[in-house]
Amino acid sequence: MLGVEPMLSPAAREQILALCDRYPEGKRKSAVMDALFIAQGEQGYLSPETFREIAELLHLAPVHVAAVATFYTMYEKEPVGKHIIDICCNISCLLRGSSEIIAHLEQRLGITRGETTPDGLITVREAECIGACSQAPAGQVNYRFFEHLTIEKVDEILDQLQAGKALVSPEEVTHG
């Protein structure tokens, strides 16, 4: 090791090293995205120290790992809740009520957008277009799409998350 204090578990480090076997010699850059997902899955977010550790494992410059992580929005660079709720706030969703949904989430959870509940369970964020304009208002919970959102559907989702239950779409809860 080059002096990086391990942030990742031995199992995560082994998984990342195993990624290298998938790629030809000299192509370890191709493993960065998967390595970032492994680290984020274990730690919940990616710190600069984690970037350095991944870079060391893959024999890359830390700036390369950081550049990939900061380019893509699916990598969390700050601590977030166990569950992430992203509500689209682009024009189609705004016109169909996404601002009311965000206001309801803030009121019910006692936080403002961009914050995490004190128990670390839920982070609420605004998102730019998520590509579901015809199903507006739309959002994602843990990167899973939920469409035609209403206050009632959002409450069903929150009830499931707060009860620790497996997340079922509101349509399945209501009609299933």
C-alpha positions, -999 to 999 in steps of 0.1 A, spaced: 0 0 0 11 35 -7 -1 48 27 -38 51 22 -56 41 54 -82 15 44 -118 28 44 -133 -3 28 -137 -37 42 -115 -65 31 -145 -80 12 -151 -48 -7 -114 -45 -15 -114 -81 -28 -145 -73 -50 -128 -43 -65 -96 -62 -72 -116 -89 -88 -130 -63 -112 -96 -59 -127 -98 -95 -141 -127 -85 -163 -106 -61 -183 -74 -64 -205 -41 -53 -191 -39 -15 -191 -77 -10 -190 -83 -8 -153 -100 26 -158 -130 5 -171 -135 -8 -135 -139 26 -119 -177 29 -121 -183 -6 -107 -156 0 -79 -174 32 -70 -207 14 -67 -191 -13 -45 -177 14 -22 -209 34 -21 -229 3 -13 -208 -4 17 -203 32 30 -234 49 18 -214 77 1 -180 83 -14 -154 104 4 -121 118 -10 -104 91 10 -124 64 -7 -115 79 -41 -78 76 -31 -83 40 -19 -100 30 -51 -74 47 -72 -47 28 -53 -64 -5 -58 -68 1 -95 -34 17 -99 -49 49 -112 -45 86 -104 -69 97 -77 -81 125 -99 -94 100 -124 -115 83 -99 -128 116 -85 -136 129 -120 -158 98 -127 -175 101 -93 -182 138 -97 -194 136 -133 -222 111 -126 -251 120 -103 -257 85 -91 -226 87 -69 -232 103 -35 -204 126 -24 -219 135 9 -236 114 35 -273 106 27 -301 88 43 -307 51 40 -335 60 15 -332 88 -11 -363 104 -24 -357 125 -56 -387 145 -69 -384 159 -104 -388 196 -105 -386 202 -142 -414 220 -160 -437 190 -167 -436 178 -131 -439 214 -117 -470 220 -137 -485 187 -124 -478 193 -88 -442 183 -78 -437 215 -57 -467 205 -36 -452 170 -32 -419 184 -20 -437 208 4 -456 178 18 -424 157 22 -408 186 40 -437 191 63 -442 154 71 -405 147 76 -396 180 93 -367 186 69 -361 208 39 -350 196 5 -314 185 5 -316 174 41 -317 140 58 -341 131 87 -324 131 121 -326 93 123 -307 91 90 -335 72 73 -346 95 45 -330 122 23 -353 144 2 -339 161 -29 -351 180 -60 -340 164 -92 -337 178 -127 -356 160 -154 -357 122 -148 -372 114 -182 -407 107 -171 -425 138 -183 -455 119 -196 -460 104 -162 -456 136 -142 -453 143 -115 -425 117 -111 -398 109 -87 -374 82 -77 -370 64 -44 -337 47 -41 -333 52 -79 -366 33 -86 -392 53 -106 -426 63 -92 -449 81 -115 -482 101 -114 -473 109 -78 -500 123 -54 -498 132 -17 -516 100 -10 -491 79 -29 -462 97 -13 -477 90 21 -479 53 12 -443 53 2 -432 71 34 -452 47 56 -434 17 40 -400 33 44 -406 43 80 -419 8 89 -388 -8 74 -410 -27 48 -399 -37 13 -409 -9 -10 -439 -16 -31 -452 8 -57 -483 27 -46 -503 11 -75 -495 -23 -60 -504 -12 -25 -537 4 -36 -547 -23 -61 -527 -54 -53 
